[in-house]
Amino acid sequence: MASMWELKNCYTLDEALKLYALFRMEQDVESGRAEDIAKGVER
C-alpha cells in the first residue's frame, strides 16, 4: 500500500482515488470470502 507521502507526491488525485477504490474492493472481496467460510459456503 502506498504511504501518505507517496500519495501526495507521486500520484495524481485520479490515480490515488483509483488505488483507494481497488484497495476497498479487495477488502470487500476478502470480507465476503471470510463470511462464506464462516457460513460453510463453497465457491
C-alpha positions as CSV (number, residue, x, y, z in Angstrom):
1,M,0.0,0.0,0.0
2,A,1.2,3.5,-0.8
3,S,2.3,5.8,2.0
4,M,0.7,9.2,2.5
5,W,3.9,10.8,1.2
6,E,3.7,8.7,-2.0
7,L,0.0,9.6,-2.5
8,K,0.7,13.3,-2.1
9,N,3.9,13.5,-4.1
10,C,4.0,10.6,-6.6
11,Y,0.4,10.2,-7.8
12,T,-2.2,12.4,-9.3
13,L,-5.5,12.7,-7.5
14,D,-7.2,10.5,-10.1
15,E,-4.5,7.8,-9.6
16,A,-4.7,7.9,-5.8
17,L,-8.5,7.6,-6.0
18,K,-8.3,4.6,-8.3
19,L,-5.7,2.9,-5.9
20,Y,-8.1,3.6,-3.0
21,A,-11.0,2.1,-4.9
22,L,-9.0,-1.0,-5.7
23,F,-7.9,-1.3,-2.1
24,R,-11.5,-1.1,-0.9
25,M,-12.7,-3.6,-3.4
26,E,-10.1,-6.1,-2.3
27,Q,-11.2,-5.6,1.3
28,D,-14.8,-6.2,0.3
29,V,-13.9,-9.4,-1.5
30,E,-11.8,-10.7,1.5
31,S,-14.7,-9.9,3.8
32,G,-17.1,-11.8,1.6
33,R,-14.9,-14.8,1.5
34,A,-14.5,-14.8,5.3
35,E,-18.3,-14.6,5.7
36,D,-18.7,-17.5,3.2
37,I,-16.1,-19.6,5.1
38,A,-17.9,-18.8,8.4
39,K,-21.2,-20.0,6.9
40,G,-19.6,-23.0,5.3
41,V,-20.4,-21.9,1.8
42,E,-18.1,-23.3,-1.0
43,R,-17.5,-21.5,-4.3
